[in-house]
């Protein structure tokens, strides 16, 4: 019998900010693995951006062509001027405050490829086009924001026995009307472990509720993306012991494919030097020949402050190494006010380039591949996605903060780990690599092959199938 899965794609809409996050990218990649290496029948669950379909359409059981076209338009396009969009969203949120259920309706295959383009980057469509043809879509009569911000109330999916398993990319307070098993991917317990890094205390409460309120429901299971996350989840909720599974995130194969492309280090460096124009006091005397790469949203727990402090010291103490630059890739998040002046100063000096997430996967992979040093100084993580992406892409050297998720990558090697709180230790790393030419942080081929195998799509699919078979047994 072919397994039928409902796979939530809400956060992956390319029109939303969340579509650029690691969670959304991993969700797409995981889905591609199952479509490629299994015969599962998978339906992608999507939601309108703001204007929600009326319940009576779902009760009737079908849409006419005009209604289907309008709904697909709401999935794909950002509707109307900003002020009108806010009014529509406000009205609809008032309407759904009393709504505790989500009805589903199939989207006609006529519109499949339009929806695919709204949720999957062009590179992924090119790589997995044949697999995507097998994907069906269903629409829910609410918004993704409603799912994620529902004030502690349980949402019921009206699935009517259509699916064997339901998968959500994050923890949600949700259940199925027919007790279909629901898999909730659990990325981290950072709001509970490090509440000082969260700007809105309501999110701490919500994070707790998305787990605690699911405890009484035996059909809810949790997929932890690292052993560390699994340990932290069971620390807070030991009663979930039999319903928690370890399932590492898979890495987009495009990162590994990029290692076989003909782009050279000089191509990347020319691109970086062009990026400096207009931000440097005297651009004629500055040329980047070597660079440090850090890929992450700019927020306090990602610890840009310590890295920037170390690099600024390097710039001041080693003026003969003006060819070394720091490259940051990631959007402005929150709590960055104190470090923004340092970033702007280093940009003006021609020593820092900042890409605000406007890179394709291939471009990012090439940045990883040709970086002289890739760093991840974060104070807390659930998985360490960027570090693994870099290894897939062929980054030469890597330096990681000494935290448990990073230790899972190199359990028997201390060479790669740095005290995340010590700018002096990070300065020492920069000096060792760019002044002394140390090979301490180099990733050997044996280590790279082990990590690529462990976090490959095929390995993810094998582990996913084991978990599903155990749940359905």
C-alpha positions in Angstrom: 0.0 0.0 0.0 1.3 3.4 -0.9 1.8 5.8 2.0 -0.1 9.1 1.8 1.5 12.1 3.4 0.2 15.7 4.0 3.3 18.0 4.1 2.9 21.5 5.4 4.6 24.1 3.1 3.3 27.3 4.6 6.5 28.9 5.5 8.1 28.1 2.2 6.2 30.6 0.1 8.8 32.7 -1.7 6.7 35.8 -1.1 7.2 35.7 2.6 10.3 36.5 4.8 10.3 33.0 6.2 11.0 31.5 2.8 14.6 32.7 3.0 15.2 31.0 6.4 17.0 27.7 7.0 13.8 26.1 8.2 12.0 26.7 4.9 15.0 25.6 2.8 15.4 22.4 4.9 11.6 21.7 4.6 11.8 21.9 0.8 14.9 19.7 0.7 13.4 17.1 2.9 10.3 17.0 0.7 12.4 16.6 -2.4 14.2 13.6 -0.9 10.9 11.8 -0.2 9.5 12.6 -3.7 12.7 11.4 -5.3 13.5 8.2 -3.3 10.1 6.9 -2.3 6.8 6.1 -3.9 4.9 8.0 -1.3 1.9 10.1 -2.5 2.6 13.5 -1.0 0.3 16.5 -0.9 1.7 19.9 -0.1 -0.4 22.0 2.2 -0.4 25.7 1.3 -2.3 28.8 2.6 -3.5 32.1 1.1 -1.3 35.0 2.0 -4.0 37.3 3.4 -7.5 36.8 1.8 -9.0 33.6 3.1 -11.6 31.5 1.3 -15.0 31.2 2.9 -15.9 28.0 4.8 -19.0 27.5 2.7 -16.8 26.7 -0.3 -15.1 23.9 1.6 -18.4 22.6 2.9 -19.6 22.4 -0.7 -16.7 20.2 -1.6 -15.4 21.8 -4.7 -14.3 25.1 -6.4 -15.4 26.3 -9.7 -12.7 27.5 -12.2 -13.0 31.1 -11.2 -12.7 30.4 -7.4 -9.8 28.1 -8.0 -8.0 30.8 -10.0 -8.6 33.4 -7.3 -7.3 31.1 -4.6 -4.2 30.3 -6.5 -3.7 34.1 -7.1 -3.9 34.6 -3.3 -1.2 31.9 -2.8 1.2 33.3 -5.4 0.8 37.1 -5.4 1.1 39.7 -2.7 -2.4 41.3 -2.9 -3.0 45.0 -3.1 -1.3 48.1 -1.6 0.3 47.9 1.8 -2.5 49.7 3.6 -5.2 47.6 1.9 -3.3 44.4 2.7 -3.2 45.4 6.4 -6.9 46.0 6.5 -7.7 42.7 4.8 -5.4 40.8 7.2 -7.0 42.5 10.2 -10.5 41.7 9.1 -9.7 38.1 8.4 -7.9 37.7 11.7 -11.0 38.9 13.4 -13.1 36.4 11.5 -10.8 33.4 12.2 -10.3 34.2 15.9 -13.3 31.9 16.5 -12.1 29.3 14.0 -10.4 26.3 15.6 -10.4 24.0 12.5 -8.7 23.9 9.1 -10.6 22.5 6.2 -8.7 21.3 3.1 -9.4 21.4 -0.6 -7.5 20.0 -3.5 -5.9 22.5 -6.0 -6.6 21.6 -9.6 -3.5 20.2 -11.4 -4.0 22.9 -14.0 -2.5 25.4 -11.5 0.2 23.0 -10.1 3.2 24.6 -11.9 2.2 28.1 -10.9 2.1 27.0 -7.2 5.4 25.1 -7.6 7.1 28.4 -8.8 5.7 30.2 -5.8 7.2 27.7 -3.3 10.4 26.4 -4.9 13.5 28.3 -6.1 14.4 27.9 -9.8 17.5 26.0 -8.9 15.5 23.4 -7.0 12.9 23.2 -9.8 15.7 22.5 -12.3 17.3 19.9 -10.1 14.2 18.1 -9.0 11.7 18.9 -11.8 10.8 15.3 -12.4 10.1 14.6 -8.7 8.0 17.8 -8.4 5.7 16.5 -11.0 4.4 13.9 -8.5 3.5 16.5 -5.9 -0.2 17.5 -5.4 -1.3 20.6 -3.5 -4.2 21.2 -1.1 -5.2 24.6 0.3 -6.3 25.3 3.9 -9.0 27.9 4.7 -6.8 30.0 7.0 -3.4 31.7 6.8 0.0 30.4 7.8 0.3 33.3 10.3 -2.9 32.0 12.0 -1.3 28.5 12.4 1.9 29.9 13.9 0.3 32.6 16.2 -2.9 31.0 17.3 -3.1 32.1 20.9 -2.4 28.7 22.5 -5.6 27.2 21.1 -5.5 23.8 19.4 -6.2 23.8 15.6 -7.9 20.7 14.2 -7.2 19.6 10.6 -10.2 18.2 8.9 -8.5 15.5 6.9 -11.3 12.9 6.9 -9.0 9.9 6.7 -7.2 11.0 3.5 -3.7 10.7 4.9 -1.5 8.2 6.8 0.9 10.8 8.2 0.9 14.6 8.5 4.2 16.5 8.7 4.8 20.1 10.0 8.2 21.9 9.7 7.9 23.3 13.2 6.1 22.5 16.4 2.4 23.5 16.3 -0.7 23.0 18.6 -2.6 20.9 16.2 -4.4 17.6 15.8 -6.2 15.7 13.1 -10.0 15.0 13.2 -9.3 11.3 12.6 -6.2 11.0 14.9 -3.8 10.7 12.0 -0.2 10.6 13.3 1.4 14.1 13.1 5.1 14.6 13.0 6.3 17.9 14.4 9.9 18.9 13.5 11.6 20.3 16.6 14.6 22.5 15.8 15.7 23.7 19.2 14.6 24.7 22.7 16.5 28.0 22.6 13.5 30.1 23.9 13.5 27.9 27.0 17.3 27.5 27.3 18.3 31.0 26.5 15.3 33.3 27.1 17.5 36.3 27.2 18.0 36.0 23.4 14.3 36.3 22.7 12.9 39.8 22.2 9.2 39.0 22.7 8.5 37.0 25.9 5.2 35.8 24.4 7.3 33.6 22.1 8.8 31.8 25.0 5.3 30.9 26.3 4.2 29.9 22.8 7.2 27.7 22.3 6.5 25.9 25.6 2.8 25.5 24.7 3.5 24.0 21.2 5.0 21.1 23.0 3.2 20.9 26.4 -0.3 21.1 24.9 0.5 18.1 22.6 1.6 15.8 25.5 -2.0 14.4 26.1 -2.3 13.5 22.4 -0.6 10.1 21.7 -0.8 10.7 17.9 1.7 13.6 18.1 5.4 12.8 17.5 8.5 15.0 17.6 11.4 14.8 15.1 14.5 16.4 16.6 17.1 17.6 14.2 20.1 17.0 16.5 21.0 14.8 19.5 21.4 17.9 21.5 17.8 19.1 20.7 16.5 15.6 21.5 18.3 15.8 24.9 16.9 19.3 25.7 13.4 18.3 24.7 13.4 15.3 27.0 15.0 17.4 29.8 11.9 19.6 29.8 9.3 16.9 28.8 10.6 13.4 29.9 7.1 12.0 29.5 7.6 12.2 25.7 10.4 9.6 25.7 8.6 7.1 23.5 7.4 9.8 21.0 10.7 11.6 20.3 12.9 10.6 17.4 16.2 11.8 16.1 16.2 12.8 12.4 19.0 15.0 11.1 18.3 17.6 8.5 19.3 16.8 5.0 21.5 19.2 3.0 20.4 20.5 -0.4 22.5 18.6 -3.0 23.1 21.8 -4.9 25.8 22.6 -2.3 27.8 19.5 -3.3 27.1 19.9 -7.0 28.6 23.4 -6.8 32.0 21.8 -6.1 32.1 20.4 -9.6 31.3 23.8 -11.3 34.0 25.8 -13.1 33.6 29.0 -11.0 37.1 30.0 -9.7 38.2 31.8 -6.6 39.1 34.8 -8.9 35.5 34.9 -10.1 34.2 35.2 -6.5 36.9 37.7 -5.5 36.0 39.9 -8.5 32.4 39.8 -7.4 33.3 40.8 -3.9 35.5 43.6 -5.0 32.7 45.0 -7.2 30.4 44.9 -4.1 32.8 47.3 -2.3 32.3 50.1 -4.8 30.5 53.1 -3.2 31.3 52.0 0.3 35.1 52.5 0.4 36.9 55.7 1.1 39.6 55.0 -1.5 38.6 51.9 -3.5 41.6 52.1 -5.8 44.0 50.9 -3.1 41.9 48.0 -1.8 41.6 44.6 -3.4 40.2 41.5 -1.6 42.3 38.4 -2.2 41.3 36.4 0.8 38.1 36.3 2.9 36.4 35.0 6.0 32.8 33.9 5.6 29.9 33.9 8.1 26.4 33.0 7.0 23.7 33.8 9.5 20.8 36.2 10.3 22.3 39.1 12.3 20.9 38.8 15.8 22.5 38.6 19.3 22.7 34.8 19.7 24.6 34.5 16.4 27.4 36.4 18.2 28.5 38.7 15.4 29.7 41.0 18.1 32.6 38.8 19.2 33.6 38.1 15.6 33.5 41.8 14.6 35.5 42.7 17.6 38.2 40.2 16.8 38.3 41.2 13.1 38.5 44.9 13.9 41.5 44.1 16.1 43.0 42.2 13.3 42.5 45.1 10.9 44.2 47.5 13.4 47.1 45.2 14.4 48.0 43.7 11.0 47.9 46.5 8.4 50.1 44.5 6.0 47.2 42.1 5.5 44.7 44.5 3.9 43.7 41.9 1.3 41.7 40.0 4.0 38.0 40.9 4.2 35.0 39.6 6.3 32.0 38.5 4.3 28.6 38.4 6.0 25.6 36.7 4.4 22.3 37.2 6.2 19.4 39.5 6.8 19.3 42.1 9.6 17.3 40.4 12.4 17.0 42.1 15.7 19.2 43.5 18.5 21.9 44.6 16.0 22.0 48.3 17.0 25.3 48.0 18.9 27.2 46.3 16.2 25.9 48.2 13.1 28.4 51.0 13.6 31.3 48.5 13.5 29.9 46.9 10.3 29.5 50.3 8.6 33.0 51.3 9.7 34.6 48.1 8.3 32.5 48.6 5.1 33.9 52.1 4.6 37.4 50.7 5.1 36.8 48.2 2.4 37.2 45.3 4.8 33.6 44.0 5.0 31.0 42.9 2.5 27.4 42.2 3.5 25.0 40.3 1.4 21.5 40.5 2.9 20.3 37.1 1.8 19.9 38.0 -1.9 22.0 35.1 -3.1 21.0 31.9 -4.9 22.0 28.6 -3.4 24.7 28.1 -6.1 26.2 31.6 -5.3 26.2 30.8 -1.6 27.8 27.5 -2.3 30.6 29.1 -4.3 31.2 31.6 -1.5 31.6 28.7 0.9 33.8 26.8 -1.5 36.3 29.5 -2.1 36.4 31.0 1.5 39.8 30.9 3.1 38.0 30.5 6.4 34.4 29.8 7.3 33.3 30.7 10.8 30.3 30.1 13.0 30.7 31.8 16.4 27.1 31.5 17.5 26.2 31.2 21.2 23.4 28.7 20.7 22.1 26.5 17.8 19.7 23.6 17.4 21.7 22.0 14.5 24.4 24.1 12.9 23.0 24.0 9.4 25.5 26.6 7.9 28.5 24.7 9.0 27.3 21.5 7.3 26.3 23.4 4.1 29.9 24.8 4.0 31.4 21.3 4.3 29.2 20.0 1.5 30.2 23.0 -0.6 33.9 22.3 -0.1 34.9 25.1 2.3 38.7 24.8 3.0 38.9 25.6 6.7 36.2 26.0 9.4 36.2 27.4 13.0 33.2 26.7 15.2 32.0 27.9 18.6 32.4 25.3 21.2 28.7 24.4 21.7 27.0 20.9 21.7 25.4 20.9 18.2 28.8 21.8 16.7 30.4 19.0 18.7 28.1 16.5 17.0 30.0 17.3 13.7 33.5 16.6 15.1 33.0 14.5 18.2 36.6 13.4 18.5 38.5 16.5 17.3 39.2 19.7 19.3 40.9 21.5 16.5 37.8 23.3 15.2 36.3 24.6 18.4 36.7 28.1 19.8 35.4 29.8 23.0 32.4 31.8 21.6 32.8 34.5 24.3 36.5 35.3 23.7 37.3 37.8 21.0 41.0 37.1 21.8 40.6 33.4 20.9 38.9 34.4 17.6 41.6 36.9 16.9 44.1 34.1 17.4 42.3 32.0 14.8 42.5 34.9 12.2 46.2 35.3 12.9 46.9 31.6 12.6 45.2 31.4 9.3 46.0 34.6 7.5 49.4 35.6 9.1 51.0 32.3 10.1 49.3 30.1 7.4 48.3 27.4 9.9 46.4 24.3 8.6 44.8 23.6 12.0 41.3 24.2 10.8 41.5 22.4 7.5 38.8 19.8 6.8 40.3 16.5 5.5 38.6 14.4 2.8 37.8 11.6 5.2 35.9 13.9 7.5 34.1 15.6 4.6 33.0 12.3 3.2 31.7 11.1 6.6 29.6 14.3 7.0 28.3 14.3 3.4 27.1 10.7 3.9 25.5 11.4 7.3 23.5 14.4 6.1 22.7 13.3 2.6 19.2 13.1 1.1 19.3 9.3 0.9 20.2 8.9 4.5 17.5 11.3 5.6 14.9 9.3 3.6 16.1 6.0 5.1 15.7 7.3 8.6 12.4 8.9 7.9 11.0 5.6 6.6 12.2 3.8 9.7 10.4 6.3 11.9 7.2 6.2 10.0 7.2 2.4 9.9 7.6 2.3 13.7 4.8 4.8 14.2 2.4 3.0 12.0 3.2 -0.5 13.2 
